[in-house]
Amino acid sequence: MTPREAANRLKREGWTSRPGKGSHRIYRKPGRQIVVVPNHGGDIKPGTLRNICAAAGWEYPPER
């Protein structure tokens, strides 16, 4: 999953974004912990993606 795909899915599910430090975006949703998504090219590394999935409440590996 690319950062763009993760960001689009978070936005579809009602998460709001704000800039993070450096090349990261921070997503928030009431009642959930924050999700930090790197804004790099290529696919998100497996460990980072696993953490994003856990924080967003998604199954791992996520469907594209």
Kinemage of the C-alpha trace (Angstrom):
@kinemage 1
@onewidth
@group {chain A} dominant
@subgroup {mainchain}
@vectorlist {calphas} color= white
{ca met a 1} P 0.000 0.000 0.000
{ca thr a 2} L 1.338 3.424 -0.910
{ca pro a 3} L 1.029 6.492 1.327
{ca arg a 4} L -1.493 7.968 -1.102
{ca glu a 5} L -3.701 4.855 -0.912
{ca ala a 6} L -3.566 4.895 2.899
{ca ala a 7} L -4.385 8.615 3.026
{ca asn a 8} L -7.319 8.237 0.637
{ca arg a 9} L -8.765 5.360 2.664
{ca leu a 10} L -8.413 7.300 5.919
{ca lys a 11} L -10.166 10.319 4.367
{ca arg a 12} L -13.004 8.118 3.051
{ca glu a 13} L -13.475 6.747 6.575
{ca gly a 14} L -13.822 10.215 8.107
{ca trp a 15} L -10.302 10.913 9.382
{ca thr a 16} L -9.074 14.529 9.226
{ca ser a 17} L -5.487 15.397 8.425
{ca arg a 18} L -2.968 17.986 9.442
{ca pro a 19} L 0.696 18.387 8.533
{ca gly a 20} L 3.192 16.487 10.629
{ca lys a 21} L 6.910 16.978 11.016
{ca gly a 22} L 8.975 16.490 7.900
{ca ser a 23} L 7.404 14.191 5.364
{ca his a 24} L 4.590 12.789 7.510
{ca arg a 25} L 0.852 13.486 7.780
{ca ile a 26} L -1.144 13.077 10.988
{ca tyr a 27} L -4.736 11.837 10.838
{ca arg a 28} L -7.251 12.168 13.674
{ca lys a 29} L -10.713 10.833 14.342
{ca pro a 30} L -12.740 11.327 17.524
{ca gly a 31} L -12.546 8.289 19.790
{ca arg a 32} L -9.471 6.849 18.040
{ca gln a 33} L -5.748 7.328 18.504
{ca ile a 34} L -3.868 9.362 15.892
{ca val a 35} L -2.442 7.750 12.765
{ca val a 36} L 0.853 8.983 11.309
{ca val a 37} L 1.370 8.228 7.608
{ca pro a 38} L 4.744 8.785 5.932
{ca asn a 39} L 4.596 10.842 2.758
{ca his a 40} L 7.383 9.084 0.838
{ca gly a 41} L 7.404 7.497 -2.586
{ca gly a 42} L 6.865 3.763 -3.008
{ca asp a 43} L 5.129 1.311 -0.715
{ca ile a 44} L 4.899 1.736 3.052
{ca lys a 45} L 7.214 -0.699 4.852
{ca pro a 46} L 5.433 -3.733 6.375
{ca gly a 47} L 6.041 -2.835 10.029
{ca thr a 48} L 4.881 0.753 9.528
{ca leu a 49} L 1.825 -0.447 7.625
{ca arg a 50} L 0.992 -2.917 10.410
{ca asn a 51} L 1.033 -0.041 12.938
{ca ile a 52} L -1.133 2.150 10.687
{ca cys a 53} L -3.629 -0.706 10.300
{ca ala a 54} L -3.786 -1.289 14.054
{ca ala a 55} L -4.342 2.400 14.825
{ca ala a 56} L -6.980 2.794 12.100
{ca gly a 57} L -8.808 -0.422 13.012
{ca trp a 58} L -8.038 -2.183 9.721
{ca glu a 59} L -7.143 -5.827 9.171
{ca tyr a 60} L -3.539 -6.552 8.245
{ca pro a 61} L -2.674 -6.826 5.409
{ca pro a 62} L -5.187 -4.267 4.147
{ca glu a 63} L -7.078 -4.690 0.911
{ca arg a 64} L -6.072 -2.243 -1.792
